[in-house]
């Protein structure tokens, strides 16, 4: 039975530690033994991973059974083909750390305004359902439409979240790629994943054609669809640069292909370009995070104005009548 997904922090630590140990000369089995000692809380998962590997399961499937995220399993599967597991796990650890830091910042930015929003909502409910009825001798109902609307919005968001989370990677991508901001981040993420995988293949002497053929053999996902399309077009006689004209392939990578560089230079160029995409992802996420807290305070301000207009003004009128 597949284990529950590990937290991003734990996954990043596992990948980073295994990468460091492999670079120091440890085997994968020895690295996992060390990891079980260093992270005793994850010993059961690591034991499950070791059991899968001992049973002959491929490394990517074993990582999936242990509870690693799809991005980790995809890159590990690519590493199983090109052979650079050390570099792959190092890159994956850096990306997972970026995601973890972004999520932590979101919660840090939201903690204060969300606390104020909850307290304000409780205050509203107290005024509507306790203070006003005692002063006016009428049942409370002034905020009932607003409360019903809030409940409907929250329920709608939860339903959409559960629905989207239940989709496979391909369907989720095709649904969300047109959503402002989210679609841009997703495209950039898949461009990074495609480019860093291509760099790993090139570094061990493989070419982009073989890389796309391997992607095409994957079970599902946007990159599998991309690999299938590129492979089909190349077989039909299209040039590789023409076949790579896709939303998930960064334009800069296509330009590098068209430059016709020597294999070693081309591999170094693609690896450097992949690191640039990663830096762009960091910048984009930081820009989005910069708007999170101001947006929450704007919502909080609107809530205060609504409370004043719908609750306090009638309350002042009642008090003035005495």
C-alpha positions as CSV (number, residue, x, y, z in Angstrom):
1,X,0.0,0.0,0.0
2,X,1.3,3.4,-1.0
3,X,2.3,5.6,2.0
4,X,0.8,9.0,2.6
5,X,2.6,11.9,0.9
6,X,5.6,13.2,2.9
7,X,5.8,16.9,3.7
8,X,7.9,19.0,1.3
9,X,10.4,19.7,4.1
10,X,11.0,16.0,4.7
11,X,11.2,15.2,1.0
12,X,13.7,18.0,0.4
13,X,15.8,16.8,3.3
14,X,15.7,13.2,2.1
15,X,16.7,14.1,-1.4
16,X,19.4,16.5,-0.3
17,X,20.9,14.0,2.1
18,X,20.9,11.1,-0.4
19,X,22.5,13.4,-3.1
20,X,25.3,14.4,-0.7
21,X,25.9,10.8,0.3
22,X,26.0,9.6,-3.3
23,X,28.4,12.4,-4.1
24,X,30.6,11.3,-1.2
25,X,30.8,7.7,-2.6
26,X,27.9,6.0,-0.8
27,X,25.7,3.6,-2.7
28,X,21.9,4.2,-2.8
29,X,21.4,1.3,-0.3
30,X,24.0,2.7,2.1
31,X,22.5,6.1,1.7
32,X,19.1,4.8,2.7
33,X,20.6,3.0,5.7
34,X,22.2,6.3,6.9
35,X,18.9,8.1,6.3
36,X,17.0,5.7,8.5
37,X,19.4,6.5,11.3
38,X,19.4,10.3,10.7
39,X,15.6,10.5,10.4
40,X,14.1,7.9,12.8
41,X,10.6,9.3,12.3
42,X,10.8,8.3,8.7
43,X,12.3,4.9,9.3
44,X,9.1,3.1,8.3
45,X,8.9,4.9,5.0
46,X,12.6,4.3,4.3
47,X,12.2,0.6,5.2
48,X,9.3,0.5,2.7
49,X,11.5,2.1,0.0
50,X,14.3,-0.4,0.7
51,X,11.9,-3.3,0.5
52,X,10.5,-2.1,-2.9
53,X,14.1,-1.7,-4.2
54,X,15.0,-5.2,-2.9
55,X,12.0,-6.7,-4.6
56,X,13.2,-5.3,-8.0
57,X,10.9,-2.3,-8.3
58,X,12.4,0.5,-10.3
59,X,13.7,3.5,-8.3
60,X,11.0,5.9,-9.4
61,X,8.1,3.5,-8.5
62,X,9.8,2.8,-5.1
63,X,10.0,6.5,-4.3
64,X,6.3,6.9,-5.2
65,X,5.4,4.0,-2.9
66,X,7.4,5.7,-0.1
67,X,5.3,8.9,-0.4
68,X,7.5,11.2,-2.5
69,X,5.8,13.8,-4.7
70,X,5.3,13.3,-8.5
71,X,7.9,15.9,-9.3
72,X,10.5,13.8,-7.4
73,X,9.4,10.5,-9.0
74,X,9.4,12.0,-12.5
75,X,13.0,13.3,-12.1
76,X,14.1,10.1,-10.5
77,X,12.7,8.1,-13.4
78,X,14.6,10.4,-15.8
79,X,17.8,9.8,-13.7
80,X,17.3,6.1,-14.0
81,X,17.6,6.6,-17.7
82,X,20.5,9.1,-17.9
83,X,22.3,7.9,-14.8
84,X,22.9,11.2,-12.9
85,X,20.9,10.5,-9.8
86,X,23.1,12.6,-7.6
87,X,22.7,15.8,-9.6
88,X,19.0,15.1,-10.1
89,X,18.2,14.7,-6.4
90,X,20.2,17.9,-5.6
91,X,18.1,19.9,-8.1
92,X,14.9,18.4,-6.8
93,X,15.9,19.2,-3.2
94,X,16.5,22.8,-4.2
95,X,13.1,23.0,-5.9
96,X,11.3,21.4,-3.0
97,X,13.0,23.9,-0.6
98,X,11.7,26.7,-2.8
99,X,8.1,25.4,-2.6
100,X,8.4,24.9,1.2
101,X,9.7,28.4,1.7
102,X,7.0,29.9,-0.4
103,X,4.3,28.0,1.5
104,X,5.8,29.0,4.9
105,X,5.9,32.6,3.8
106,X,2.2,32.5,2.7
107,X,1.1,31.2,6.1
108,X,3.3,33.8,7.9
109,X,1.8,36.6,5.8
110,X,-1.7,35.3,6.3
111,X,-1.6,34.5,10.0
112,X,-2.2,38.1,11.3
113,X,-4.9,39.3,8.9
114,X,-6.7,35.9,9.1
115,X,-6.7,36.1,12.9
116,X,-8.2,39.6,12.7
117,X,-10.7,38.5,10.1
118,X,-11.9,35.6,12.4
119,X,-12.2,37.9,15.4
120,X,-14.1,40.4,13.4
121,X,-16.5,37.7,12.1
122,X,-17.1,36.6,15.7
123,X,-17.7,40.2,16.7
124,X,-20.2,40.6,13.9
125,X,-22.0,37.4,14.9
126,X,-22.2,38.6,18.5
127,X,-23.7,41.9,17.6
128,X,-26.2,40.5,15.1
129,X,-27.4,37.5,17.2
130,X,-27.1,38.8,20.7
131,X,-26.8,42.6,21.0
132,X,-29.2,43.9,18.4
133,X,-32.1,41.4,19.3
134,X,-31.9,42.5,22.9
135,X,-32.1,46.2,22.0
136,X,-34.7,46.0,19.3
137,X,-36.7,43.0,20.5
138,X,-36.6,41.7,16.9
139,X,-35.0,38.5,15.7
140,X,-31.5,38.8,14.2
141,X,-31.3,38.7,10.4
142,X,-29.5,41.8,9.2
143,X,-26.3,39.8,8.3
144,X,-28.0,36.6,7.3
145,X,-27.6,37.2,3.5
146,X,-23.9,38.1,3.9
147,X,-23.3,35.1,6.1
148,X,-25.0,32.8,3.6
149,X,-22.9,34.2,0.8
150,X,-19.7,33.7,2.8
151,X,-20.6,30.1,3.5
152,X,-21.5,29.5,-0.1
153,X,-18.2,30.9,-1.3
154,X,-16.2,28.8,1.2
155,X,-18.1,25.7,0.2
156,X,-17.5,26.4,-3.5
157,X,-13.8,26.9,-3.0
158,X,-13.5,23.7,-1.0
159,X,-15.4,21.8,-3.7
160,X,-13.3,23.2,-6.5
161,X,-10.1,22.4,-4.5
162,X,-11.1,18.8,-3.9
163,X,-12.2,18.4,-7.6
164,X,-8.9,19.8,-8.9
165,X,-6.8,17.8,-6.5
166,X,-8.4,14.6,-7.6
167,X,-7.5,15.1,-11.2
168,X,-4.4,13.5,-12.8
169,X,-1.5,15.8,-13.8
170,X,-2.5,16.2,-17.4
171,X,-6.2,17.1,-16.7
172,X,-5.1,19.5,-13.9
173,X,-2.6,21.2,-16.2
174,X,-5.1,21.6,-19.1
175,X,-7.7,23.0,-16.7
176,X,-5.5,25.5,-14.8
177,X,-3.1,26.7,-17.6
178,X,-5.6,29.3,-18.6
179,X,-6.1,30.7,-15.1
180,X,-4.3,34.0,-14.6
181,X,-1.2,33.8,-12.4
182,X,-1.7,30.1,-11.7
183,X,-1.4,29.1,-15.3
184,X,1.8,31.1,-15.7
185,X,3.4,29.5,-12.7
186,X,2.5,26.0,-13.9
187,X,3.9,26.7,-17.4
188,X,7.1,27.9,-15.9
189,X,7.3,25.0,-13.6
190,X,6.9,22.4,-16.4
191,X,9.4,24.4,-18.6
192,X,11.9,24.1,-15.7
193,X,11.2,20.4,-15.3
194,X,11.6,19.8,-19.0
195,X,14.8,21.8,-19.2
196,X,16.5,20.4,-16.2
197,X,15.7,16.9,-17.4
198,X,17.1,17.7,-20.8
199,X,20.3,19.1,-19.2
200,X,20.8,15.8,-17.3
201,X,20.4,13.8,-20.5
202,X,22.8,16.0,-22.4
203,X,25.4,15.9,-19.6
204,X,25.7,12.1,-20.0
205,X,26.0,12.2,-23.8
206,X,22.4,11.7,-24.8
207,X,20.5,14.0,-27.2
208,X,17.2,15.8,-27.0
209,X,15.6,13.3,-29.4
210,X,16.3,10.5,-27.0
211,X,15.1,12.6,-24.1
212,X,11.7,13.2,-25.8
213,X,11.4,9.6,-26.7
214,X,11.8,8.7,-23.0
215,X,9.2,11.3,-22.0
216,X,6.8,9.8,-24.6
217,X,7.2,6.4,-22.9
218,X,6.0,7.8,-19.6
219,X,2.5,6.9,-18.5
220,X,0.9,10.3,-18.2
221,X,1.5,13.9,-17.5
222,X,2.0,17.1,-19.6
223,X,5.6,16.2,-20.3
224,X,4.6,12.7,-21.5
225,X,2.2,14.4,-24.0
226,X,4.9,16.8,-25.0
227,X,7.3,13.9,-25.7
228,X,4.7,12.0,-27.7
229,X,4.0,15.0,-29.9
230,X,7.6,15.9,-30.5
231,X,8.6,12.3,-31.3
232,X,5.7,12.0,-33.7
233,X,6.6,15.2,-35.5
234,X,10.3,14.3,-35.8
235,X,9.3,10.9,-37.3
236,X,7.2,12.8,-39.8
237,X,10.2,14.7,-41.0
238,X,10.0,17.9,-38.9
239,X,13.2,19.4,-37.5
240,X,13.8,19.1,-33.8
241,X,13.6,22.9,-33.3
242,X,10.2,23.0,-35.1
243,X,8.9,20.1,-33.1
244,X,9.9,21.7,-29.9
245,X,7.7,24.8,-30.6
246,X,5.4,24.2,-27.6
247,X,4.2,26.1,-24.6
248,X,6.0,23.8,-22.3
249,X,9.4,24.3,-24.0
250,X,11.0,27.7,-23.2
251,X,11.8,29.7,-26.3
252,X,15.4,30.2,-25.2
253,X,15.9,26.4,-25.3
254,X,14.7,26.3,-28.9
255,X,17.1,29.1,-29.8
256,X,20.0,27.2,-28.2
257,X,19.0,24.2,-30.4
258,X,19.1,26.4,-33.5
259,X,22.5,27.7,-32.6
260,X,24.1,24.4,-33.4
261,X,26.6,24.4,-30.5
262,X,29.1,21.6,-29.9
263,X,27.6,18.8,-27.6
264,X,29.6,19.7,-24.5
265,X,28.9,23.4,-24.9
266,X,25.3,22.8,-25.6
267,X,24.9,20.7,-22.5
268,X,26.5,23.4,-20.4
269,X,24.3,26.1,-22.0
270,X,21.1,24.1,-21.3
271,X,22.1,23.4,-17.7
272,X,22.8,27.2,-17.2
273,X,19.5,28.0,-18.8
274,X,17.7,25.6,-16.5
275,X,19.2,27.4,-13.5
276,X,18.0,30.7,-14.9
277,X,14.4,29.3,-15.2
278,X,14.6,28.2,-11.6
279,X,15.7,31.8,-10.6
280,X,12.7,33.1,-12.6
281,X,10.4,30.8,-10.7
282,X,11.7,32.2,-7.4
283,X,11.1,35.8,-8.6
284,X,7.6,35.0,-9.8
285,X,6.7,33.4,-6.5
286,X,8.1,36.2,-4.5
287,X,6.1,38.8,-6.5
288,X,2.9,36.9,-5.9
289,X,3.7,36.6,-2.2
290,X,4.2,40.3,-2.0
291,X,0.6,40.9,-2.9
292,X,-0.9,38.3,-0.5
293,X,-0.9,40.3,2.8
294,X,-2.0,43.6,1.2
295,X,-4.9,41.7,-0.4
296,X,-5.9,40.2,2.9
297,X,-5.9,43.6,4.6
298,X,-8.0,45.0,1.8
299,X,-10.5,42.2,2.4
300,X,-10.3,43.0,6.1
301,X,-11.0,46.7,5.4
302,X,-14.1,45.8,3.3
303,X,-15.3,43.6,6.1
304,X,-15.0,46.4,8.6
305,X,-16.9,48.8,6.3
306,X,-19.7,46.3,5.8
307,X,-19.9,45.7,9.5
308,X,-20.2,49.4,10.1
309,X,-22.8,49.9,7.4
310,X,-24.9,46.8,8.3
311,X,-24.5,46.6,12.0
312,X,-23.2,49.7,13.8
313,X,-25.4,52.3,12.1
314,X,-28.6,50.5,13.0
315,X,-27.2,50.0,16.5
316,X,-26.5,53.7,16.9
317,X,-30.0,54.5,15.7
318,X,-31.5,52.2,18.4
319,X,-29.3,53.8,21.1
320,X,-30.2,57.3,19.9
321,X,-33.9,56.5,20.3
322,X,-33.6,56.0,24.1
